């Protein structure tokens, strides 16, 4: 028969207090009940644990041996309880996030800054992945959530919540400035080198579908590893490229690059929060999600200040 955990908890305090009466006071119990529980514990284990006297109780050699184990276990349990209390008060905890680079730059960094300012003791672990890599990490329970750009894979246990939308624009460097003078069709730029992220990214998949919809072949001439590389490659006239408008805005205003108007409308893309419903979320993550969704309600779309070019 398994010994009730409560017996060991009472045993711990009796051994610490050297008294049934004082242990009962610490536990908010009564002395007869404490005595009965310790008598039962001795019966269950088949040996005396205490030497009883008018001055109180002392541990027998068997009691000392048991107390060495119980003290370790009790200290671990107490530490675990305190850690959970801190987690629930958001004084402790870790949130792991797998995010695409575009999601990091356009949305996530600002949201994490707000969260960190409010909950500085929560540790944030961010990995920069492509959207498919982030979804894979989430499916394999290696991260608490993914913040990615669409299009993205879905699955039976994946819950996708849109956070904001953004527009991408076609830009070129100084060698392609003439293309910015009027509206162009996709077929007009088919002979111009195209800078884009490589296959296996959501951006590549997005534009492959976009070009295919207009019966055009999608060919990447200059493959960038990250979105941060696309604009510099365009500025150095390695080709033209599609970039998120908020990331291009300052470069457009300075005249580093030029927007090439397209007759075909580039569909808006979204930044989305993806969760694995097969994974139980921590209190810290639930609070981060709540903050992100509240901010999403306040600002459905990333603002872009379209100032005239100087």
N, C-alpha and C positions, 0 to 999 in steps of 0.2 A: 504493500500500500504506500503511495507517495505521501511524503510528509508535507503538510500545508506550508506554503511560503510564509504565512503569517507567524508560524512557530519560530522560524529562523529570525524574523524581524524582531520578535519579542526577545528571543535568546540574545541577540546582538545587544539590545538595550540593557537587559539584566546583567550581562557580562560587563558592560561599560559602567553601569551604575553600582554594581556589587550589591544590588538590593531589588527585591521584587516590588517593594512599595514605591521606590524612586523611579523604577522603570515604568510602572503603571502610570505615574504622574506625567512622565515624558510622553507616553503614548496616548494619554487621555483615556486610559482604561482604568480598571479597578484591580486591586491587589489579588483578590481571590481568583479572578479570571486569569491573570498572569501566572499565578502559581499552578492553576489547573493545566494551562497550556504547556508549561515547562515539565510538569509531571508526565503529560502525554508524550512530549518530545523524547523524554528519557525512556519511556516505555517503547516507543516506536524504534529507537536506535539500539535499545537493549543494553544500555550502560548508564551509570550516573554521570551527570554533567556538572553538578554543583555539590559543594560541601556547605551545608546549611548550618548556621549558628545564630546566636542572639545578636551578634554584631553585623549580620548580613549574610551574603553568600560569596563563595569563592569558587573558581573553576577547578575541577579535577583535571588530571593530565589529559583525559579524553576530551573534557570540555575545552581545554586550551588548544588541543589539536583541531577541534571543530571550529573554534572561534577564529583561528588563523585563516580558515577558508571563508567563513561567513563574513568576516570583516572585509576581505578583498571583494567578495561578491556584493556586499552592501554598499561599499564605497563606489563600485562601478555603477550600480543601479542609481545611487544618489547623483552621481556625475551625469548619468544618462538623463535622469529626470530634469536636472538643471539645464542641460544642453537643450532639451526639448522646450523647456519654458522660455529660454532665450530665443529659440527658433520661432516660437509662437508670438513672442514680443518683438520679433524681427531685430533682435540684438545679435543674431548669429545666423549663419547659413551660407549656402553657396548656390548660385544659379549658373548653369552652363547654357550657352546660346551658340548655335551654329548659324552663321549669317552670311549672305552674299555680300559682295563688296558694295554694290549699288544700294542695297538695303541699309548697310552700315552708314554710308555717306549721306543718303537722303533722309533717313528717318531715325535709325536705331541709336546713333551716338547721342542725339539730343534727348531722346527718351531715357537713355541710360544715365545721362548726366542729371536729369531731374530725379530719377529714382535714387541715385547714389547720394545726392544732396539730402534726400529725406531719410535714407536708410544706409548710412556710411559703413555700418558693420557687416553688411551683406557683401560677400565676395562674388564678383562677376567674372566668369571665365568665358571669353569670347574666342571662337575660332572662325577664321575667314575662309569660307568654302564657296564653291559654285552652288547654285540652287539644288541640282541633283545630288551633290555630295552632302549637303545639309539635310536633305530628306532621307538619305541613306543612314546618316548618323543618328537621326531621330528614330528611324525604324529599328535600328539596332540598339536602342536605349543608351546611346553614348552621349546624349545631350538632352536637356530639359525641353528645349523647343528649337524651332528653326524660324528664322525671319528671312524670307526669300523674295525674289522677284518672279512674277509670272511670265510664261506658263510654268506650271510645276506639276509633278506627278501627284496623283491622289491614291489612296488606299483605304481599305475597310476600317482601319483604326486611326486614320489621319483626319484631323479636324482643321480645316483651313478658314481663317478669319481675315478678310481684307482689312488693311490698316489705312492705306491711302492709294491714290492713283497718281501717275505722273506721265508726262508726254516726252517722247524722244524726238529730236530734230536731227536732220542731216546737215553736217557741217563740212566745210573744206578750208584749206589753208590759202595763203596768198596766191598760189598758182591756179587756184580754182575759184578765185573771186568773181570771175565773169559769170559763173553759174548762178551766183546769188542775185543777178540782175533781173531775173524773171522766173516764173513758175516752170519747173521741169517735170517730165514724166520719168518714172523708174527706168524705162527703156533708154532714156537719154543718158543715164549714168552707167549703163551696163558695161560700157567699154572703159570706164574709169576705175583704177585700182580701189578696192574697198577694204577698209580697215575694220575688223570686227573681232569679238571674242571667238575662240575656237569651238569646235564641236564638243558636245558634252556639257554645254552651258545653256541656260534658259534663253539667253540673248540670241545665241546661234539658232536655236530651235524656233524662236519667235520670228526672226527674219527669214528663215528658210520657208516658213509657212506664209509669211507676208508676200515674198517674191513669187512663191508658187501660186498663190491666189490670183496673181496678175500674170500668170503664164510666163514667168521669167525664171531663168536659172539663177540660183543663189551661189555665188562663188566668192570666197574670201581670199583676197590676194595678200593681205598683210594681217597675220593672226596675232592678236594681242593676248597676253596671259591674264591681264586684269583690266578693268574698265579705266583705271588710272592711267594706263598706257595709251589708250585710244586717242585722247586729246593731244598729247605731245606728238604722237605719230602723224596725226592730221596736221598739226601746226608746222611740222617739218616736211609737209607736202608728200608724204608717203602714200596718200590716198584720201578719200572722203570717208566719213563714218557717221553712224547713228549714235548719239549720246543723249543721256537724260538732260532735259532742258535746264533743270536747276544746277547741274554740274557744269554746263556750258555757258551759263548766263554771264559770269564775269569775263570770260574770254571773248564772248560776243561783244560785250560793251567796250572792251579794250581794242577790239579789232584784231585779235590774235587769230580768230577763225571767223568764218562767214556762214550764216544759215542759208542753205539751198532750199527754197520753197518747192514742195512737191505737190503735184496735182492729186496724187493718191493720198488718202488720209491714213497716216500711221496710227493703228489702234492704240489706245491708251493701255499702259501696263499697270500692274498693281504690285505693291509691297504687301505681303501677307504674313501673318503669324500662323505657324503650323504646329499643332500639338499631336502627340501620340496618346490617344485615349486609353490605350492599354497600360499606360504609365500613370501612377498616382502622383499628382503634382504636390510639391512642397508648399508650405504656407508662404514662403518668400516668393516663389514663382507666381502663385495666385495673386499676390499683391502687385507684382510687376505687371502681370496681365491686366489687372483691373485698372492700373494707371494708364497703360497703353490704350486700352479701349475707351477710357474717359477722354483722353486727349484726341483720340480718333473722332469721337463725337463732336468735339470742339472744332476740329480742323479736318474735314473730309479729304481735302486735297492740299498737296504741298504748294504753298504760295510762290508764284514766280512774278517778280516785278519787271514787267516788260517796258523798260525805259527806252526812249529813242537813242539810237546810236549818235555819239557826238560827231 
